[in-house]
Amino acid sequence: MKTKNFFLAQIAIIVVLLIIILPTISLAQPQWQQVAKRTQAQKTAGLAGGEGWQRVTSASYAPSNANIVYSCLDTDGAWKSTDGGTSWIKKTGGFPAIGGLSLAVDPTNANIVYVAGSSFLSDNGATVEGVIRTADGGNTWTLVKACHFHAAYTYGGHHIAFGTNTTNIYAAPSTGGILKSTNGTTWNLLLTSGGASILSTLNLYSIQAHPTDNTILFVSATNGLYKIVDNGASATVTQVGAGLPAGSVYQVQIIPSTPNTMYIAAGANGVYRSTDGGLNFSARNNGLSSVISAGGQAKYIAMSPANSNRLFVTFENTGTGLF
């Protein structure tokens, strides 16, 4: 009996210590860790991770069918997998552009895909650029809206977004303003009540739809972050993001389950987080000081669909790496 009581007392002490320690741990800022782009087995096998020039610019699972995945490349159009990414088939029947910057799959129909088609030149009027659509799983493609998606402004990663009702579709071309469609084939500029186009004087990098409010969009641009409220007949636009560093911000990621929490890839300033719907931000750069001081620029940020606390960010320029 004495031994049993002693054992129970030890458990009680451990529980008390955990209660004391865990709140302290939860207050500490999580630390970023660098991730190897290739496994040791891949390095040993001599796999270089690409032939050095062509690159995959975007890949996305179909929300309605996880076995279907689409990707687009810088100079090789679009590709499709029907076995979860194990094997791929080129799907460029009538694809009018050289390549694509990013793509978005219709949330309810895995055969409908939109690609931000690009010439991968700063400007080339002789080359097709714009919103490119397929409605048959990539067998045929149609340019539904000519607009510019410039390689010089490819940072950010998301150029097409679906509203929560899946009827509204938005595009953020590199220049010219925000576009909207309600049927996927007809696109028009999103306008204010006074008839002015939205963000048409800025270079745009990324667009993200609010996960629960069909009227709200967030757009990153050369001079910061903007919140758009689409009221149907017209829209309002407000620059937000107190606490963000001056200058360009790139990709935006919003946590679906807690949409007031969002992350920004802020270039030379690393990663920033907001917990009040984009009104205020603070740096989340624990573990990133070396890559930032080396001149790295955070351009792309991704979030695990299974665990929103698991984020990945890539750095470019002098300091590079995946974290």
Secondary structure, 3 states (H helix, E strand, C coil): CHHHHHHHHHHHHHHHHHHHHHHHHHHCCCCCCCECCCCHHHHHCCCCCCCCCCCEEEEEEECCEEEEEEEEECCCCEEEECCCCCCCEECCCCCCCCEEEEEEECCCCCCCEEEEEECCCCCCCCCCCEEEEECCCCCCCEEEEECCCCHHHCCCCCCEEECCCCCCEEECCCCCCCEEECCCCCCEECECCCCCECCCCCCEEEEEECCCCCCEEEEEECCEEEEEEECCCCEEEEEECECCCCCCCCCEEECCCCCCCEEEECECCCEEEECCCCCECEECCCCCHHHHHCCEEEEEEEECCCCCCCEEEEEEECCCEEC
